[in-house]
């Protein structure tokens, strides 16, 4: 005969206490958040300079007028991001794999990969955009691109590939050596071991930091404006220069926030899920 498991009175009481504690925690968090928001809003509205700030930074009329051009420029930011991101992923993984080659014959490649990551991680993104954006056209090389959007995208790719390569390398190094040994004992070559055993596990581990890097990349696309393209920041700057009203900058900031905040929350979700999976595995 099969017996049906029934919760004991003590278990039911414990679950009831846990639910009550969770409701109490949520209530306290909600109340404290509301209090903080009210205090901040009242403090802003009561400040002597608020009317001037409101007219300069939060003008509805200025927002309506500037938003179409800012939004049009923001689409260029998104385009740069969508082009650069897959290229960075491929190149970053390639550099990380090259740095992991153990054979002495590949020492020159490992040295070049290490030199690349060290140099381009050390150069500020804005400075690299200047060097690429103004330096390549100055060389007057036949066939070299002159479009500032292309040059700015190349600079972002060079910079962020060096960071992403290190993220991938840390993920690869985090895989226990026994995984490689087990794969090689089954007859897999080094390339097959990396392809089927090491890299898939490493990629899953580094997804959250990769998404953080790409959130930064989305914001740094605004730096391409220094080369002249009419992206969101440049459009906002043009409107602010003409009208001496900075609401257009706020509009551009809101567009970037609307894109990066969901990515950040998705990153937190993946990190929490990975932590739960590791906890379940142990």
C-alpha positions as CSV (number, residue, x, y, z in Angstrom):
1,X,0.0,0.0,0.0
2,X,1.2,3.5,-0.9
3,X,1.2,6.1,1.8
4,X,0.5,9.8,1.1
5,X,2.9,12.2,2.7
6,X,1.2,14.8,4.8
7,X,2.8,17.9,6.2
8,X,3.1,18.0,9.9
9,X,1.6,20.7,12.0
10,X,5.1,22.0,12.8
11,X,5.9,22.2,9.1
12,X,2.7,24.0,8.3
13,X,3.4,26.5,11.2
14,X,7.0,27.0,9.9
15,X,5.8,27.8,6.4
16,X,3.2,30.2,7.7
17,X,5.8,32.0,9.7
18,X,8.1,32.2,6.7
19,X,5.3,33.6,4.5
20,X,4.4,36.2,7.2
21,X,8.1,37.2,7.5
22,X,8.3,37.6,3.7
23,X,5.2,39.8,3.6
24,X,6.6,41.9,6.4
25,X,9.9,42.3,4.6
26,X,8.2,43.4,1.4
27,X,6.0,45.9,3.3
28,X,9.0,47.4,5.1
29,X,11.0,47.6,1.8
30,X,8.0,49.2,0.0
31,X,7.4,51.8,2.8
32,X,11.1,52.7,3.1
33,X,11.3,53.1,-0.7
34,X,8.2,55.4,-0.8
35,X,9.6,57.5,2.0
36,X,13.0,58.0,0.3
37,X,11.4,58.9,-3.0
38,X,9.0,61.4,-1.4
39,X,11.9,63.0,0.6
40,X,14.0,63.3,-2.6
41,X,11.1,64.7,-4.7
42,X,10.0,67.2,-2.0
43,X,13.6,68.3,-1.5
44,X,14.0,68.9,-5.3
45,X,10.7,70.8,-5.6
46,X,11.5,72.9,-2.6
47,X,15.0,73.9,-3.7
48,X,15.3,77.6,-4.8
49,X,16.7,76.7,-8.2
50,X,14.2,74.0,-9.2
51,X,12.1,76.3,-11.5
52,X,15.2,77.1,-13.5
53,X,16.4,73.5,-13.6
54,X,12.9,72.3,-14.6
55,X,12.8,74.7,-17.5
56,X,16.4,74.0,-18.6
57,X,16.5,70.2,-18.2
58,X,12.9,69.0,-18.1
59,X,11.0,71.2,-20.5
60,X,8.2,69.2,-22.1
61,X,8.1,71.5,-25.2
62,X,11.8,71.0,-25.7
63,X,11.5,67.3,-25.3
64,X,8.8,67.1,-27.9
65,X,10.8,69.1,-30.4
66,X,14.2,67.4,-29.8
67,X,13.1,63.8,-29.3
68,X,12.6,62.9,-33.0
69,X,16.2,63.9,-33.9
70,X,17.7,62.3,-30.8
71,X,15.8,59.1,-31.4
72,X,17.0,59.1,-35.0
73,X,20.5,59.5,-33.8
74,X,20.0,56.8,-31.2
75,X,19.1,54.3,-34.0
76,X,22.7,54.9,-35.2
77,X,24.0,54.0,-31.7
78,X,22.0,50.8,-31.8
79,X,23.2,50.0,-35.3
80,X,26.9,50.4,-34.2
81,X,26.2,48.2,-31.2
82,X,24.5,45.4,-33.2
83,X,27.4,45.4,-35.7
84,X,30.2,45.5,-33.1
85,X,28.8,43.0,-30.6
86,X,29.0,39.8,-32.7
87,X,32.4,40.8,-34.1
88,X,33.7,41.4,-30.6
89,X,32.4,38.0,-29.4
90,X,34.1,36.1,-32.3
91,X,37.4,38.0,-32.0
92,X,37.4,37.9,-28.3
93,X,36.9,34.1,-28.2
94,X,39.6,33.7,-30.8
95,X,42.2,35.8,-28.9
96,X,41.4,33.8,-25.7
97,X,41.9,30.5,-27.5
98,X,45.2,31.7,-29.0
99,X,46.4,32.6,-25.6
100,X,45.5,29.1,-24.4
101,X,47.7,27.3,-27.0
102,X,50.4,25.3,-25.2
103,X,52.6,24.2,-28.0
104,X,56.0,26.1,-28.3
105,X,55.4,26.6,-32.0
106,X,52.5,28.9,-31.2
107,X,54.6,31.1,-28.9
108,X,54.7,34.1,-31.4
109,X,50.9,34.0,-31.6
110,X,50.5,33.8,-27.8
111,X,52.9,36.7,-27.5
112,X,51.0,38.8,-30.0
113,X,47.6,38.0,-28.3
114,X,49.0,39.0,-24.9
115,X,50.5,42.2,-26.3
116,X,47.2,43.0,-28.0
117,X,45.2,42.6,-24.8
118,X,47.7,44.5,-22.7
119,X,47.9,47.5,-25.0
120,X,44.3,47.9,-26.0
121,X,43.0,47.4,-22.4
122,X,45.4,50.2,-21.3
123,X,44.3,52.8,-23.9
124,X,41.1,54.8,-23.0
125,X,38.3,54.2,-25.4
126,X,37.9,57.9,-26.3
127,X,41.6,58.2,-27.0
128,X,41.5,55.0,-29.2
129,X,38.6,56.5,-31.1
130,X,40.7,59.6,-31.8
131,X,43.7,57.6,-32.8
132,X,41.7,55.4,-35.2
133,X,39.2,58.1,-36.4
134,X,41.8,60.7,-37.2
135,X,44.9,58.6,-37.7
136,X,43.8,56.2,-40.4
137,X,42.5,59.0,-42.8
138,X,45.7,60.9,-42.2
139,X,47.7,57.9,-43.5
140,X,45.9,58.2,-46.9
141,X,46.2,54.5,-47.4
142,X,44.5,53.2,-50.6
143,X,41.3,51.3,-49.7
144,X,41.4,52.4,-46.0
145,X,37.9,53.5,-44.7
146,X,37.2,57.2,-44.2
147,X,33.7,57.0,-42.9
148,X,33.7,58.1,-39.2
149,X,31.0,55.6,-38.3
150,X,33.1,52.8,-39.6
151,X,36.3,54.1,-38.0
152,X,34.5,54.6,-34.7
153,X,33.1,51.1,-34.8
154,X,36.5,49.7,-35.5
155,X,37.9,51.5,-32.5
156,X,35.2,50.1,-30.3
157,X,35.8,46.6,-31.6
158,X,39.5,46.8,-30.9
159,X,39.0,48.1,-27.4
160,X,36.2,45.8,-26.3
161,X,37.7,42.7,-27.9
162,X,40.7,43.0,-25.5
163,X,38.3,43.0,-22.5
164,X,36.1,40.2,-23.8
165,X,39.1,38.1,-24.6
166,X,40.1,38.2,-21.0
167,X,36.6,37.4,-19.9
168,X,36.6,34.3,-22.1
169,X,40.1,33.4,-20.9
170,X,39.1,33.5,-17.3
171,X,36.1,31.3,-18.1
172,X,38.3,28.8,-19.9
173,X,40.9,28.8,-17.1
174,X,38.1,28.2,-14.6
175,X,37.3,24.7,-16.1
176,X,38.9,22.1,-13.9
177,X,41.9,20.3,-15.6
178,X,40.2,17.0,-15.0
179,X,37.7,17.9,-17.7
180,X,40.5,18.1,-20.2
181,X,42.2,15.0,-19.0
182,X,38.9,13.0,-19.2
183,X,38.3,14.3,-22.7
184,X,41.8,13.4,-23.9
185,X,41.5,10.0,-22.3
186,X,38.5,9.4,-24.5
187,X,40.6,10.0,-27.6
188,X,39.6,13.7,-28.2
189,X,42.2,15.9,-29.7
190,X,43.1,19.3,-28.1
191,X,40.8,21.1,-30.6
192,X,37.9,18.7,-30.0
193,X,38.4,19.0,-26.3
194,X,38.2,22.8,-26.4
195,X,35.2,22.7,-28.8
196,X,33.0,20.1,-27.2
197,X,34.1,20.2,-23.5
198,X,35.8,23.3,-22.3
199,X,34.5,26.2,-24.4
200,X,30.7,25.4,-23.9
201,X,31.2,25.3,-20.2
202,X,33.3,28.4,-20.1
203,X,30.8,30.4,-22.2
204,X,28.0,29.5,-19.8
205,X,30.0,30.7,-16.9
206,X,31.0,34.1,-18.4
207,X,27.6,35.2,-19.8
208,X,26.9,37.6,-17.0
209,X,30.2,39.5,-17.2
210,X,29.9,39.5,-21.0
211,X,26.5,41.2,-20.8
212,X,28.0,43.8,-18.4
213,X,30.6,44.5,-21.0
214,X,28.0,44.9,-23.7
215,X,26.0,47.2,-21.5
216,X,29.1,49.4,-21.3
217,X,29.6,49.0,-25.1
218,X,26.1,50.4,-25.7
219,X,26.9,53.5,-23.7
220,X,30.3,54.0,-25.3
221,X,28.8,54.1,-28.8
222,X,28.0,57.7,-27.8
223,X,31.8,58.4,-28.0
224,X,31.7,58.0,-31.7
225,X,30.0,61.4,-31.8
226,X,33.5,62.9,-31.3
227,X,34.3,62.0,-34.9
228,X,31.2,63.8,-36.2
229,X,28.4,61.2,-36.8
230,X,24.9,62.4,-35.9
231,X,24.2,59.8,-33.2
232,X,22.0,60.5,-30.1
233,X,24.6,62.5,-28.2
234,X,25.6,64.6,-31.2
235,X,21.9,65.4,-32.0
236,X,21.3,66.4,-28.4
237,X,24.4,68.6,-28.4
238,X,23.2,70.4,-31.6
239,X,19.8,71.1,-30.1
240,X,21.3,72.3,-26.8
241,X,23.8,74.6,-28.6
242,X,21.0,76.2,-30.7
243,X,18.5,76.7,-27.8
244,X,20.6,76.7,-24.6
245,X,18.2,74.1,-23.3
246,X,19.5,70.8,-22.1
247,X,16.4,68.7,-22.2
248,X,17.7,66.9,-25.3
249,X,20.6,65.5,-23.2
250,X,18.0,64.1,-20.7
251,X,16.1,62.6,-23.6
252,X,19.3,60.9,-24.9
253,X,20.1,59.6,-21.4
254,X,16.6,58.1,-21.0
255,X,17.0,56.3,-24.3
256,X,20.3,54.7,-23.2
257,X,18.8,53.8,-19.8
258,X,15.8,52.2,-21.5
259,X,18.2,49.9,-23.3
260,X,20.8,49.2,-20.7
261,X,18.6,48.7,-17.6
262,X,16.8,45.6,-19.1
263,X,20.1,44.2,-20.1
264,X,21.4,44.7,-16.5
265,X,18.4,43.0,-15.0
266,X,18.8,40.1,-17.4
267,X,22.4,39.9,-16.3
268,X,21.3,39.7,-12.7
269,X,18.8,37.0,-13.6
270,X,21.4,34.9,-15.3
271,X,23.8,35.3,-12.5
272,X,21.2,34.3,-9.9
273,X,20.2,31.3,-12.0
274,X,23.8,30.2,-12.3
275,X,24.2,30.5,-8.5
276,X,21.1,28.4,-8.0
277,X,22.4,25.7,-10.4
278,X,25.7,25.6,-8.6
279,X,24.0,25.3,-5.3
280,X,21.8,22.5,-6.6
281,X,24.8,20.7,-8.0
282,X,26.5,20.8,-4.6
